[in-house]
Amino acid sequence: MARTFDTTCCIVGGGPAGMMLGVLLARAGIKATVLEKHADFLRDFRGDTIHPSTLELMHELGWLEDFLALPHYKARHLHARFGGRDYRVADFTHLPTRCGYVAFMPQWDFLDFLAERAAACPQFELRMATEVTDIVAADRHVSGVRARDADGELTVGASLVVAADGRSSTVRERAGLEVTRLGAPMDVLWFRLPRGEGDPQEPAGSFAAGGILILIARGDYWQCGYVIAKGSLDALRDAGLPALREAIGTLAPFVRDRLDHIRAWDDVKLLNVAVDRLERWFRHGVLAIGDAAHAMSPIGGVGINLAIQDAVAAARLLAGPLARGMPSDDDLAAVQRRRQWPARVTQRLQLLVQERVIRAVLAGSGELGAPLPVRLLARLPWLQRLPARLIGLGVRPEHIA
Ligand SMILES: Cc1cc2nc3c(=O)[nH]c(=O)nc-3n(C[C@H](O)[C@H](O)[C@H](O)COP(=O)(O)OP(=O)(O)OC[C@H]3O[C@@H](n4cnc5c(N)ncnc54)[C@H](O)[C@@H]3O)c2cc1C
């Protein structure tokens, strides 16, 4: 027989959005249960960026000092390389925040930190290795979820279910929330290469006709993202690994001496880039936030920031209604109203870059010069504060109540 228990807010997914929402609600005295399908937070690379806005939240929570004691790397600038020339395109040092940098930290360290802080709240519960398979719905009202763990099936009843289960959200699909797909001209191949002593320090993107390489320092290795035209992996495979190594060596000559670390196609993981959003983030008893509400393009590396900002707004707007009972549709609509605009504006900018820059670079051939905006940014350092603001703070930064 299926086991049953009740909570106040059942949060599906222990990613940045779910964990942040869980800890904030529990701090506000609301019983919050996070169900995470994985047994731990150790997973494939999914972005290591802790944005200045998130660091500001850490400060507001009184956790910043402890958080920054964890191993991390501070990126104060971002760079782009075109035709072998380096252009500085973002400067975080002038942001009106305590931390004028993006902290690069493995996402599992960030999530472990949130889990540890949350564990101090008696109202918080984290159930790992618990996969949600369906919602419990009667008429038009969602009253809980069905899940599976090592002991079998269970049913969780809740005043509110939050879908924080990412871009392939089971909850949004089962709840029938309609997804609008915005498309993307690229996919990303992720792999690792060792770091060397004379390597550059700051994260950078290298652009050449036909390909883009993103390099993110992670301890003793580079996390590399090779951006390719959507659907072109088969052609790349047909051309063979030597051709892939040659393309990467052209984009970042300093890694040429270690390209034999890409031994087989198994060393290379494909990220199928999808950009989408829900038209309506909620239905009675259920709300989607983070990637489940709006899967972002990888451009700018802002998905984690938006997910966390959604969680902060949701906690602020829903703690009161949850304390009183069940949030109304109007309460849930208030969260969408607050966070839809930042997600839409950011996606619109990402789509612009996808169409104007990425598509042209990937379809190009011959010498590739830096586009005018990149040259302007490099020439006018004060202008570098604008992309830093968009990436580091986002469009509508949230604060702890
Ligand atoms: C390769 C890669 C690189 C990225 N790089 C960056 C970057 O540099 N900067 C950046 O800001 N963003 C980056 N992103 C995007 C970023 O990871 C997401 O935008 C962000 O993690 C969204 O947070 P979330 O909490 O909404 O969803 P997720 O992080 O996807 O978390 C969802 C959680 O739900 C769990 N889950 C899923 N289904 C179920 C279920 N049925 N039951 C229970 N649990 C479930 C998952 O295991 C996961 O833990 C990257 C993404 C990828 C894939």
Ligand as a Chemical Component Dictionary entry (heavy atoms), coordinates in Angstrom:
data_LIG
# 
_chem_comp.id                   LIG 
_chem_comp.type                 NON-POLYMER 
_chem_comp.pdbx_formal_charge   0 
_chem_comp.three_letter_code    LIG 
# 
loop_
_chem_comp_atom.comp_id 
_chem_comp_atom.atom_id 
_chem_comp_atom.alt_atom_id 
_chem_comp_atom.type_symbol 
_chem_comp_atom.charge 
_chem_comp_atom.model_Cartn_x 
_chem_comp_atom.model_Cartn_y 
_chem_comp_atom.model_Cartn_z 
_chem_comp_atom.pdbx_ordinal 
LIG C1  C1  C 0 25.488 21.939 -19.066 1  
LIG C2  C2  C 0 24.804 23.118 -18.441 2  
LIG C3  C3  C 0 25.533 24.254 -18.128 3  
LIG C4  C4  C 0 24.902 25.351 -17.533 4  
LIG N1  N1  N 0 25.648 26.441 -17.211 5  
LIG C5  C5  C 0 25.063 27.473 -16.537 6  
LIG C6  C6  C 0 25.833 28.575 -16.045 7  
LIG O1  O1  O 0 27.050 28.638 -16.229 8  
LIG N2  N2  N 0 25.199 29.552 -15.376 9  
LIG C7  C7  C 0 23.845 29.511 -15.150 10 
LIG O2  O2  O 0 23.297 30.428 -14.514 11 
LIG N3  N3  N 0 23.095 28.489 -15.604 12 
LIG C8  C8  C 0 23.679 27.463 -16.264 13 
LIG N4  N4  N 0 22.914 26.423 -16.685 14 
LIG C9  C9  C 0 21.468 26.453 -16.458 15 
LIG C10 C10 C 0 21.166 26.109 -15.013 16 
LIG O3  O3  O 0 21.717 24.860 -14.676 17 
LIG C11 C11 C 0 19.663 26.106 -14.801 18 
LIG O4  O4  O 0 19.078 27.260 -15.346 19 
LIG C12 C12 C 0 19.343 26.060 -13.317 20 
LIG O5  O5  O 0 19.979 24.951 -12.708 21 
LIG C13 C13 C 0 17.844 25.991 -13.106 22 
LIG O6  O6  O 0 17.584 25.702 -11.773 23 
LIG P1  P1  P 0 16.254 24.934 -11.356 24 
LIG O7  O7  O 0 16.374 24.727 -9.897  25 
LIG O8  O8  O 0 15.085 25.630 -11.913 26 
LIG O9  O9  O 0 16.317 23.544 -12.133 27 
LIG P2  P2  P 0 17.426 22.406 -12.082 28 
LIG O10 O10 O 0 18.744 22.917 -11.685 29 
LIG O11 O11 O 0 17.308 21.673 -13.361 30 
LIG O12 O12 O 0 16.940 21.476 -10.887 31 
LIG C14 C14 C 0 15.845 20.615 -11.032 32 
LIG C15 C15 C 0 15.985 19.506 -10.000 33 
LIG O13 O13 O 0 14.823 18.724 -10.041 34 
LIG C16 C16 C 0 15.194 17.371 -9.976  35 
LIG N5  N5  N 0 14.095 16.602 -10.590 36 
LIG C17 C17 C 0 13.769 16.570 -11.911 37 
LIG N6  N6  N 0 12.686 15.826 -12.106 38 
LIG C18 C18 C 0 12.316 15.372 -10.875 39 
LIG C19 C19 C 0 11.256 14.541 -10.411 40 
LIG N7  N7  N 0 10.362 14.017 -11.264 41 
LIG N8  N8  N 0 11.177 14.266 -9.079  42 
LIG C20 C20 C 0 12.073 14.801 -8.214  43 
LIG N9  N9  N 0 13.098 15.579 -8.598  44 
LIG C21 C21 C 0 13.213 15.869 -9.915  45 
LIG C22 C22 C 0 16.501 17.290 -10.719 46 
LIG O14 O14 O 0 17.236 16.148 -10.349 47 
LIG C23 C23 C 0 17.151 18.592 -10.272 48 
LIG O15 O15 O 0 17.904 18.433 -9.110  49 
LIG C24 C24 C 0 23.513 25.312 -17.288 50 
LIG C25 C25 C 0 22.777 24.172 -17.614 51 
LIG C26 C26 C 0 23.408 23.076 -18.168 52 
LIG C27 C27 C 0 22.593 21.852 -18.478 53 
# 
loop_
_chem_comp_bond.comp_id 
_chem_comp_bond.atom_id_1 
_chem_comp_bond.atom_id_2 
_chem_comp_bond.value_order 
_chem_comp_bond.pdbx_ordinal 
LIG C1  C2  SING 1  
LIG C2  C3  SING 2  
LIG C2  C26 DOUB 3  
LIG C3  C4  DOUB 4  
LIG C4  N1  SING 5  
LIG C4  C24 SING 6  
LIG N1  C5  DOUB 7  
LIG C5  C6  SING 8  
LIG C5  C8  SING 9  
LIG C6  O1  DOUB 10 
LIG C6  N2  SING 11 
LIG N2  C7  SING 12 
LIG C7  O2  DOUB 13 
LIG C7  N3  SING 14 
LIG N3  C8  DOUB 15 
LIG C8  N4  SING 16 
LIG N4  C9  SING 17 
LIG N4  C24 SING 18 
LIG C9  C10 SING 19 
LIG C10 O3  SING 20 
LIG C10 C11 SING 21 
LIG C11 O4  SING 22 
LIG C11 C12 SING 23 
LIG C12 O5  SING 24 
LIG C12 C13 SING 25 
LIG C13 O6  SING 26 
LIG O6  P1  SING 27 
LIG P1  O7  DOUB 28 
LIG P1  O8  SING 29 
LIG P1  O9  SING 30 
LIG O9  P2  SING 31 
LIG P2  O10 DOUB 32 
LIG P2  O11 SING 33 
LIG P2  O12 SING 34 
LIG O12 C14 SING 35 
LIG C14 C15 SING 36 
LIG C15 O13 SING 37 
LIG C15 C23 SING 38 
LIG O13 C16 SING 39 
LIG C16 N5  SING 40 
LIG C16 C22 SING 41 
LIG N5  C17 SING 42 
LIG N5  C21 SING 43 
LIG C17 N6  DOUB 44 
LIG N6  C18 SING 45 
LIG C18 C19 SING 46 
LIG C18 C21 DOUB 47 
LIG C19 N7  SING 48 
LIG C19 N8  DOUB 49 
LIG N8  C20 SING 50 
LIG C20 N9  DOUB 51 
LIG N9  C21 SING 52 
LIG C22 O14 SING 53 
LIG C22 C23 SING 54 
LIG C23 O15 SING 55 
LIG C24 C25 DOUB 56 
LIG C25 C26 SING 57 
LIG C26 C27 SING 58 
# 
